[in-house]
Amino acid sequence: MSFPAVAAAFVRREFLEDVSYPLRVVSALAAAVVGLAFLTFFSDFVGAAISARFGLPEGGFMAFALIGVSYHALLDTALRDLSGRIRQAQHQGTLEALLATRTPLRHVLLALPVYPMLRTCVRIAFFLSVGALFLGVPLQVRGLLMAAAAFGAGIVVFGAIGLAFAGLTIVFQRTEPLIHAFNGACFFLGGVLLPWQELPPALKVVASFLPLTPALDAFRYAMLDGSDWSVVRPALLRLTLFAVVLVPLGIIVLRWSVRRALRDGSLSRY
């Protein structure tokens, strides 16, 4: 089977699984509403002070944080959702059966993150739409092409990281502490809620090596300004370098993990 056919089959299966549990859809929507309400409440209390302190762009803290939290959801999905699905498939015994089919291994591995990423894209669109329509976030239509470039690059880079962590999950089973540590570092140092440029020098160096940092810089500028491609070109170049390194690395780690698990018979072990 070709990769598009494999990816479409994965998306169809997981979509049908989602809609077969209406409470899951309702709870996801409720969580999104609660998250937006909390962000609005927090912004009303401290947003003005933070905006003045750090000189945030148009829209102030609310726009800055909404875009940061929304975009971080891509990384969060790649890290936690994909590894969680791998563990669930191991527990249910379906991962071994899936990899025993005639479908090329690379197609299976690359199709795994497609549906979680699509679902997260819908959630991000919901967040940004509510922000623009009801919360006064000044999103710029002229930056959509620039935003699409930053968004697509982020999906590629974060998906590669997710594949690597999924591979580690297959071999080592319990990788949640490592995933949470990396995810937390990206959240607090990557500029999700506050500009990473305001960090202490040592932490600023760490932040500059996190893939979320340039991705979020480019996406945020595109959504709030988007008037000059030269501003985001360095960030997009850094994302391209991340992709060149991390995509092959993620595939190699996952392939190595699957082959090792097949060899020692631990693929379906929980």
C-alpha positions in Angstrom: 0.0 0.0 0.0 1.1 3.5 -0.7 1.7 5.9 2.2 -1.4 8.1 1.4 -3.5 5.0 1.5 -2.0 3.8 4.8 -2.3 7.3 6.4 -6.0 7.5 5.2 -6.7 4.1 6.8 -5.2 5.2 10.1 -7.1 8.5 10.0 -10.4 6.8 9.2 -9.9 4.1 11.9 -9.0 6.6 14.7 -11.7 9.1 13.7 -14.4 6.4 13.9 -13.0 5.4 17.3 -13.2 8.9 18.5 -16.8 9.6 17.3 -17.9 6.2 18.8 -17.3 7.7 22.2 -19.3 11.0 22.3 -18.2 11.7 25.9 -14.6 11.9 24.6 -15.5 14.6 22.1 -17.6 16.5 24.7 -14.8 16.3 27.3 -12.2 17.6 24.7 -14.4 20.5 23.9 -15.0 21.3 27.6 -11.3 21.1 28.2 -10.7 23.7 25.4 -13.3 26.0 26.8 -12.0 25.8 30.3 -8.4 26.4 29.1 -9.6 29.5 27.2 -11.5 30.7 30.3 -8.5 30.3 32.5 -6.2 32.1 30.1 -8.7 35.0 29.9 -9.0 35.2 33.6 -5.2 35.1 34.1 -4.7 37.8 31.4 -7.2 40.1 33.1 -5.2 39.9 36.3 -1.6 40.1 35.2 -1.7 40.7 31.4 -1.3 44.5 31.5 1.7 44.3 33.9 3.4 41.6 31.8 2.8 43.5 28.6 4.3 46.6 30.0 7.2 44.8 31.6 8.3 42.9 28.4 7.0 45.2 25.7 4.8 42.6 24.1 3.5 43.1 20.5 0.1 44.2 19.5 -2.7 42.3 21.4 -0.6 42.2 24.6 -0.3 39.3 26.9 -3.6 37.6 25.8 -2.5 37.4 22.1 1.0 36.4 23.1 -0.1 33.6 25.4 -3.0 32.3 23.3 -0.7 31.8 20.3 2.0 30.3 22.5 -0.3 27.8 24.2 -2.1 26.9 20.9 1.2 26.2 19.1 2.7 24.3 22.0 -0.2 21.8 21.6 1.6 20.5 18.5 4.6 19.5 20.4 2.5 18.2 23.3 0.6 16.0 21.0 3.7 14.7 19.2 5.4 13.8 22.6 2.5 12.4 24.7 -0.2 11.3 22.3 2.0 9.2 20.0 3.9 7.5 22.8 0.6 6.8 24.6 -0.8 5.2 21.5 2.3 3.0 21.2 2.0 1.8 24.8 -1.7 1.2 24.4 -1.1 -0.8 21.2 1.5 -2.9 23.1 -0.9 -3.5 25.9 -3.7 -4.5 23.6 -1.4 -6.7 21.5 -2.3 -4.8 18.3 1.1 -3.3 17.6 2.8 -6.6 16.9 -0.1 -7.6 14.6 0.0 -4.3 12.8 3.7 -4.6 12.1 3.3 -8.2 10.9 1.3 -7.1 7.9 2.7 -6.6 4.4 2.5 -2.8 4.8 6.1 -1.3 4.6 7.4 -0.5 8.1 8.2 3.1 7.1 4.6 3.7 6.0 3.3 2.5 9.3 5.7 4.5 11.3 5.1 7.7 9.4 1.3 7.3 9.5 1.1 6.9 13.3 1.2 10.7 14.1 -1.0 11.8 11.2 -4.4 11.7 13.0 -3.3 13.1 16.3 -1.7 16.0 14.5 -4.8 16.6 12.4 -7.0 16.6 15.6 -4.6 19.1 17.2 -4.7 21.3 14.1 -8.5 21.5 14.6 -8.1 22.4 18.2 -5.6 25.1 17.4 -8.0 26.6 14.8 -10.7 26.6 17.4 -8.5 28.4 19.9 -7.4 31.1 17.5 -10.9 31.6 16.0 -12.4 32.1 19.5 -9.5 34.4 20.3 -10.0 36.5 17.2 -13.8 36.6 17.3 -14.5 37.0 21.0 -11.3 37.9 22.9 -10.0 40.7 20.8 -6.8 38.9 19.6 -5.7 40.9 16.5 -4.7 38.1 14.1 -3.3 39.2 10.7 -4.7 37.7 7.5 -1.7 38.9 5.6 0.6 36.6 7.5 -1.3 33.3 6.8 1.2 32.1 4.2 4.1 32.8 6.6 2.1 31.1 9.4 1.5 28.1 7.3 5.2 27.7 6.6 6.0 27.9 10.4 3.1 25.6 11.2 4.1 23.0 8.6 7.8 23.1 9.7 6.7 22.6 13.3 4.6 19.6 12.4 7.6 17.9 10.7 10.1 18.7 13.4 7.8 17.8 16.4 6.5 14.7 14.6 10.1 13.5 14.2 10.7 14.1 17.9 7.5 12.2 18.7 8.7 9.2 16.6 12.0 9.1 18.5 10.2 9.1 21.9 7.7 6.5 20.7 10.6 4.3 19.8 12.1 4.7 23.2 8.7 3.8 24.7 8.7 0.5 22.8 12.1 -0.5 24.3 12.0 1.1 27.8 8.2 1.1 28.4 8.1 3.9 31.0 9.4 7.0 29.3 6.9 9.5 30.8 9.4 11.2 33.1 11.7 11.9 30.1 8.8 13.1 28.0 7.4 15.4 30.7 10.9 16.8 31.4 11.5 17.7 27.7 7.9 19.0 27.3 8.2 21.1 30.4 11.5 22.6 29.4 10.1 23.6 26.0 7.0 25.1 27.7 8.8 27.2 30.2 11.9 28.1 28.1 10.5 28.2 24.6 8.5 31.4 24.9 5.0 30.0 25.4 3.9 32.5 28.1 6.8 34.9 28.3 9.5 36.0 25.8 12.4 33.6 25.9 14.8 36.6 25.2 14.1 37.8 28.8 15.5 34.7 30.4 18.8 34.6 32.3 21.8 34.2 29.9 22.3 30.5 30.8 18.7 29.6 30.2 18.6 31.7 27.1 21.3 29.5 25.6 19.3 26.4 26.4 16.1 27.9 24.9 17.9 28.7 21.7 18.6 24.9 21.2 15.0 23.9 21.7 13.0 23.4 18.4 9.9 25.1 19.9 11.7 28.4 20.2 12.2 29.3 16.5 9.0 27.7 15.5 6.9 29.7 18.0 8.8 32.9 17.2 8.0 32.5 13.5 4.4 31.5 14.0 3.7 34.3 16.5 5.2 37.0 14.3 3.2 35.7 11.3 -0.1 35.7 13.2 0.4 39.1 14.9 2.3 41.0 12.2 3.3 39.0 9.1 4.6 42.0 7.2 8.2 41.0 6.5 9.5 37.6 5.5 13.0 38.6 6.4 12.1 38.7 10.0 11.1 35.0 10.1 13.6 33.7 7.6 16.3 32.9 10.3 13.8 31.0 12.4 12.5 29.0 9.4 16.1 28.2 8.5 16.8 26.9 12.0 13.6 24.8 11.7 14.9 23.4 8.4 18.2 22.4 10.1 16.2 20.8 13.0 14.2 18.9 10.4 17.3 17.7 8.5 18.7 16.3 11.7 15.6 15.1 13.6 13.5 13.5 10.8 16.2 10.8 10.0 17.0 10.5 13.6 13.4 9.9 14.6 12.9 7.3 11.9 16.2 5.5 12.8 15.3 5.4 16.5 11.8 4.0 15.9 13.0 1.4 13.3 15.8 0.3 15.7 13.3 0.0 18.6 10.8 -2.0 16.6 13.5 -4.4 15.3 15.0 -4.9 18.7 11.6 -5.6 20.2 10.8 -8.1 17.4 14.1 -9.7 18.0 13.7 -10.2 21.7 10.0 -10.8 21.6 9.0 -7.8 23.8 6.9 -6.0 21.2 3.7 -6.9 22.9 5.0 -6.7 26.4 3.5 -4.1 28.7 
